Amino acid sequence: MSRASVLARGRIAAEAGMVDTCLIERQTGTTTDPTTGVVTPTWSTIYTGVCRMQESGGWPREITTAPDQPQLAVNRELQLPVSTSGSVRAGDRATITAAVNDAAAVGRQMWLRGQPTKSEATARRFTVEEIAG
């Protein structure tokens, strides 16, 4: 059995465990409403497909966007198939679009913080941060 065949089997097994789906987008710019002056980000789809979200170690950290609105930044891991996620990178935004075993995960948004690189990876394992209000 060759290393390539073992890696191929590992990737098949890893992807078999990815029963949820997600949308990954990258901010491409902003638009400004000429009447209100409200600036809205514009997004481009980078990846849509299967994924697996996992809890990761560490403690949430408190962040403050406004004095009366403390939030937590929760670390997680988002796993994607190696074969279809090559253009995903740190800074992108992931949204869970379907979750087979946890309906409460649908709609959660996370920011990709890590940039995984590994010669023989069975999955791309991104460190992500969810901002919980």
C-alpha angles and dihedrals in degrees: 000000000000127000089244093056092047090050091048091052091048091052092050090050093047093049091048087064092053098092098151127075132222143183119225119198137180123212109245100180142297140277125212123213104232093212102045101022090229111155116217125188119238120219138202123205111244101170138003122178146071123351143158124222120206135181112246132204125268135062128284113253124221117239128185121215092165130006093250097042113063115181137186127233106214120197119223139158123243116199121203133178113268093222097059107027103064095119095053114105145168112293095038121123121236125200122189106231100178133013118187098196103027117039089183089069092066111107096019112141125208135179117228108235104168131062107212118209123173132152096224105023120159090201139006104252110198123191105229135186123214117200106218119194 
